[in-house]
Every structure is written in C-alpha cells, then in structure tokens.
Amino acid sequence: MTVDEMLAELPNLQPHEWEAVSSKACELIREELFKDIGQPKSQSAAESCSAESDGWIGSIDSLPEDFAANHDHYIWGTPKRW
C-alpha cells in the first residue's frame, strides 16, 4: 500500500483506529528524532515529517473544526483548551 493509498483511507478510520495510528506515528517520529541526535542532516526529521504531513491538512471533513487545538480532548478526553 502506498502512502497516498493509506492517506485516502484515513477518513474511514474508527476512533480506536485513530488512536492506534496516532500512537504509531508518534512512536516512529520519536525514533527518527532520537536517531538524528548528533548526526546533522540537511533536513531534520521534524522538518521532513512536517513537510510530508502538510498534504493531510484539511483532508478529513468529518473532524470537528477545533480538532487541531483540542486534539487531546477528542483523543484522550482531557478538558478542551480553547
């Protein structure tokens, strides 16, 4: 499955699947960031991840408008920040 095919499937995920995807993405990003410590590159892992994820912005219509600001509320049930 290509990245584009995986991204196309994101709107079909159930809440528990979102949690698993989010958790795995964070794990992979952390691994990449820690791997880079002391190893200068032309583009950091964080910048690379950000550049890749820019295409996702606005791609899921079913999320609440304040999801970005209050994602912890929707994922973990914490109080809303805004």
SULSUL-V841141 format. One record per pair of residues at least 6 apart in sequence whose ideal C-beta (glycine too) atoms are under 6 Angstrom apart, sorted by the first residue. I is the first residue (numbers start at 1). J is the second residue. Records with the same first field share a line. If there is no record, write none. Layout:
I = J ; J
//
This chain:
10 = 60
11 = 60
29 = 49
32 = 45
33 = 45
36 = 45
67 = 74
69 = 81 ; 82
70 = 80 ; 81
72 = 78
73 = 80
//
